[in-house]
Amino acid sequence: MATAIVMLDSATDFFPDAPLVGVITPVRLAVLAGLIATVVTAPRLATFRTRLDLAIALLLLSAVATTYVGGHPDAPLRALLTALATFYLLVGVRRSQPESWRAVALLALVCVAAAATSAFAQVTNEVPTGFCRTGLFTDVDCDSGGAGSMIRATGTFANPNLLAAFLVLLTPIALLMAVTVAERTARVAVVTVGLLAYGAVLTTFSRAGCVAAAAGLLVLGGAYWLAPASAGGGCGR
């Protein structure tokens, strides 16, 4: 439940950002409750250990030093701690419940669908987002109304680059739903949502996002065509 709340909030921001008590927001409370539940049900260090632990520790130490030695506001540090706690929540859920990948894939599918359709709605309805570019991916002032300027979709995020990064990261996970359903029409529906999400990356006009999305599609295509040969036929295997 905590994982579902966090993932859905990341896509839609449906929870209020105002703290309930101190710095504890509803999302942070959900993450904390999820971590506690995971520790209680799977009280082993191996449940949370990853190959990224050292890099994460160095990142956290540098963030703490930058914040307190440099005298900067601690809000970014709290945001980083929330992101890291969410990461270990997902790791714990996956380790303690191996079959949870199906639930994670389903949640990812819902999240990318919400973000992608919101992005397309902004473009098709010409909703001002404050971000514009020309056809050559050059930034342009939206107020100038220059020829060829196009709205950069932000979807449910603060800026187009965040939306692009979100879609690039979660869409491959969402497409895992295609191997959980046996009915062909259902698989087509899942792939359609995935393609819609990759199409939404184009509405952000994010240069890095478009390159990453193209690379992701190449990897997915390669995995699809190579899977029958390595598994003895049938991509579902």
Phi, psi and omega per residue, in radians:
M1 nan -0.729 3.134
A2 -1.118 -0.734 3.113
T3 -1.078 -0.745 3.121
A4 -1.084 -0.756 -3.139
I5 -1.075 -0.801 -3.086
V6 -1.166 -0.776 -3.118
M7 -1.144 -0.756 -3.137
L8 -1.177 -0.650 3.109
D9 -1.173 -0.590 3.123
S10 -1.119 -0.503 -3.110
A11 -1.585 -0.548 -3.012
T12 -2.078 -0.292 -3.108
D13 0.968 0.737 -3.075
F14 -1.358 -0.337 3.100
F15 -1.470 2.535 3.086
P16 -1.186 2.578 -3.141
D17 -1.504 -0.218 -3.111
A18 -1.187 2.377 -3.132
P19 -1.151 2.548 3.028
L20 -1.396 -0.849 3.087
V21 -2.488 2.175 3.132
G22 1.063 -2.048 3.131
V23 -1.879 0.171 -3.109
I24 -1.485 1.837 3.056
T25 -1.556 2.933 3.098
P26 -0.980 -0.697 3.135
V27 -1.155 -0.769 3.123
R28 -1.117 -0.615 3.083
L29 -1.133 -0.704 3.115
A30 -1.134 -0.744 3.120
V31 -1.095 -0.781 3.136
L32 -1.077 -0.774 3.120
A33 -1.098 -0.699 3.120
G34 -1.138 -0.719 3.117
L35 -1.128 -0.745 3.123
I36 -1.093 -0.766 3.139
A37 -1.102 -0.683 3.140
T38 -1.185 -0.711 3.114
V39 -1.111 -0.678 -3.128
V40 -1.187 -0.739 -3.073
T41 -1.441 -0.439 3.140
A42 -2.413 1.249 -3.043
P43 -1.368 1.114 3.119
R44 -2.330 2.448 -3.141
L45 -1.098 -0.567 -3.132
A46 -1.102 -0.351 3.132
T47 -1.111 -0.519 -3.030
F48 -1.997 -0.153 -3.086
R49 -1.269 2.413 3.106
T50 -2.433 2.978 3.091
R51 -1.279 -0.195 -3.112
L52 -1.652 0.035 -3.030
D53 -1.013 -0.786 -3.121
L54 -1.118 -0.783 3.125
A55 -1.103 -0.685 3.125
I56 -1.150 -0.702 3.121
A57 -1.098 -0.756 3.104
L58 -1.119 -0.722 3.097
L59 -1.059 -0.787 -3.122
L60 -1.145 -0.734 3.122
L61 -1.101 -0.727 3.129
S62 -1.172 -0.629 3.115
A63 -1.179 -0.721 3.111
V64 -1.129 -0.773 3.135
A65 -1.101 -0.757 -3.140
T66 -1.093 -0.688 -3.080
T67 -1.228 -0.877 -2.992
Y68 -1.597 -0.614 3.085
V69 -1.317 -0.684 3.136
G70 -1.424 -0.150 3.111
G71 1.227 0.574 -3.129
H72 -1.592 2.826 3.074
P73 -1.058 2.603 -3.077
D74 -1.611 0.039 3.118
A75 -1.061 -0.791 3.093
P76 -1.073 -0.611 3.109
L77 -1.139 -0.703 3.102
R78 -1.122 -0.678 3.104
A79 -1.115 -0.708 3.102
L80 -1.119 -0.755 3.115
L81 -1.079 -0.664 3.094
T82 -1.117 -0.749 3.130
A83 -1.125 -0.739 3.138
L84 -1.170 -0.684 3.101
A85 -1.118 -0.666 3.092
T86 -1.130 -0.713 3.097
F87 -1.013 -0.833 -3.107
Y88 -1.273 -0.451 3.018
L89 -1.101 -0.827 3.131
L90 -1.128 -0.698 3.088
V91 -1.068 -0.783 -3.138
G92 -1.108 -0.715 3.118
V93 -1.123 -0.772 -3.130
R94 -1.155 -0.676 -3.117
R95 -1.268 -0.743 -3.073
S96 -1.351 -0.443 -3.137
Q97 -2.345 1.526 -3.041
P98 -0.956 -0.593 -3.110
E99 -1.367 0.009 -3.103
S100 -1.196 -0.167 3.129
W101 -1.059 -0.495 3.098
R102 -1.165 -0.746 3.120
A103 -1.157 -0.709 3.125
V104 -1.111 -0.716 3.116
A105 -1.119 -0.712 3.114
L106 -1.112 -0.772 3.120
L107 -1.114 -0.705 3.111
A108 -1.092 -0.672 3.121
L109 -1.097 -0.767 3.111
V110 -1.113 -0.730 -3.100
C111 -1.130 -0.834 -3.107
V112 -1.202 -0.554 3.096
A113 -1.128 -0.752 -3.140
A114 -1.130 -0.805 -3.103
A115 -1.200 -0.719 -3.093
A116 -1.186 -0.801 -3.133
T117 -1.151 -0.592 3.074
S118 -1.122 -0.681 3.123
A119 -1.140 -0.803 3.127
F120 -1.112 -0.620 3.122
A121 -1.097 -0.671 3.122
Q122 -1.128 -0.726 -3.097
V123 -1.250 -0.842 -3.080
T124 -1.180 -0.527 3.121
N125 -1.676 0.074 3.109
E126 0.920 0.838 3.118
V127 -1.393 2.146 -3.139
P128 -1.106 2.287 3.107
T129 -1.999 -0.168 -3.094
G130 1.530 -0.001 3.130
F131 -2.190 2.247 3.139
C132 -2.450 2.700 3.051
R133 -2.555 2.825 3.056
T134 -1.597 3.103 -3.115
G135 -1.126 -0.303 3.122
L136 -1.668 0.322 3.122
F137 1.069 0.620 3.084
T138 -1.803 2.313 3.132
D139 -1.097 2.473 -3.141
V140 -2.510 2.604 3.120
D141 -1.232 2.142 -3.116
C142 -1.116 -0.542 -3.095
D143 -1.289 -0.339 -3.098
S144 -1.290 -0.456 3.132
G145 1.086 0.620 -3.119
G146 -1.116 2.737 -3.134
A147 -1.123 2.322 3.090
G148 1.468 0.010 3.129
S149 -1.267 2.447 -3.090
M150 -2.264 2.524 -3.141
I151 -1.239 2.330 3.026
R152 -1.619 2.078 -3.107
A153 -1.219 2.473 3.057
T154 -1.967 -0.249 -3.118
G155 1.037 -2.195 3.133
T156 -1.746 0.320 -3.069
F157 -2.017 3.012 -3.060
A158 -1.327 -0.513 3.134
N159 -2.611 2.857 -3.064
P160 -1.077 -0.611 -3.090
N161 -1.157 -0.635 3.092
L162 -1.144 -0.727 3.106
L163 -1.082 -0.781 -3.138
A164 -1.066 -0.784 -3.142
A165 -1.094 -0.735 3.139
F166 -1.060 -0.822 -3.117
L167 -1.176 -0.713 -3.141
V168 -1.101 -0.663 -3.094
L169 -1.342 -0.682 -3.005
L170 -1.640 -0.400 -3.077
T171 -1.074 -0.755 3.087
P172 -1.038 -0.633 3.098
I173 -1.184 -0.693 3.120
A174 -1.083 -0.626 -3.120
L175 -1.219 -0.219 3.044
L176 -1.087 -0.397 3.121
M177 -1.050 -0.420 -3.106
A178 -1.114 -0.477 -3.130
V179 -1.617 -0.002 3.120
T180 -1.675 -0.174 -3.116
V181 -2.027 2.429 -3.101
A182 -1.575 -0.474 -3.064
E183 -1.307 2.295 -3.022
R184 -1.098 -0.705 -3.127
T185 -1.105 -0.651 3.116
A186 -1.143 -0.694 3.099
R187 -1.126 -0.698 3.111
V188 -1.096 -0.681 3.128
A189 -1.115 -0.735 3.128
V190 -1.115 -0.802 3.140
V191 -1.117 -0.631 3.116
T192 -1.087 -0.746 3.099
V193 -1.112 -0.690 3.108
G194 -1.082 -0.788 3.104
L195 -1.133 -0.630 3.072
L196 -1.070 -0.712 -3.141
A197 -1.146 -0.760 3.104
Y198 -1.143 -0.604 3.060
G199 -1.123 -0.612 3.126
A200 -1.154 -0.471 3.063
V201 -1.060 -0.633 3.122
L202 -1.127 -0.551 -3.134
T203 -1.236 -0.265 3.094
T204 -1.434 -0.328 -3.068
F205 0.916 0.604 3.071
S206 -1.520 2.105 -3.084
R207 -1.078 -0.893 3.137
A208 -1.131 -0.658 3.138
G209 -1.101 -0.745 -3.136
C210 -1.164 -0.691 3.107
V211 -1.130 -0.767 -3.141
A212 -1.133 -0.684 3.116
A213 -1.129 -0.718 3.105
A214 -1.098 -0.717 3.103
A215 -1.126 -0.708 3.112
G216 -1.087 -0.724 3.109
L217 -1.125 -0.660 3.101
L218 -1.127 -0.725 3.124
V219 -1.150 -0.772 3.125
L220 -1.105 -0.729 3.104
G221 -1.099 -0.738 3.098
G222 -1.106 -0.705 3.118
A223 -1.122 -0.637 -3.133
Y224 -1.166 -0.782 -3.068
W225 -1.347 -0.486 -3.137
L226 -1.482 -0.411 -3.084
A227 -1.032 -0.789 -3.139
P228 -1.033 -0.660 -3.115
A229 -1.221 -0.635 -3.087
S230 -1.507 -0.394 -3.079
A231 -1.878 0.040 3.118
G232 1.457 0.433 3.079
G233 1.806 2.421 3.067
G234 1.538 1.994 -3.106
C235 -1.154 -0.480 -3.131
G236 -1.064 -0.475 3.118
R237 -1.209 nan nan
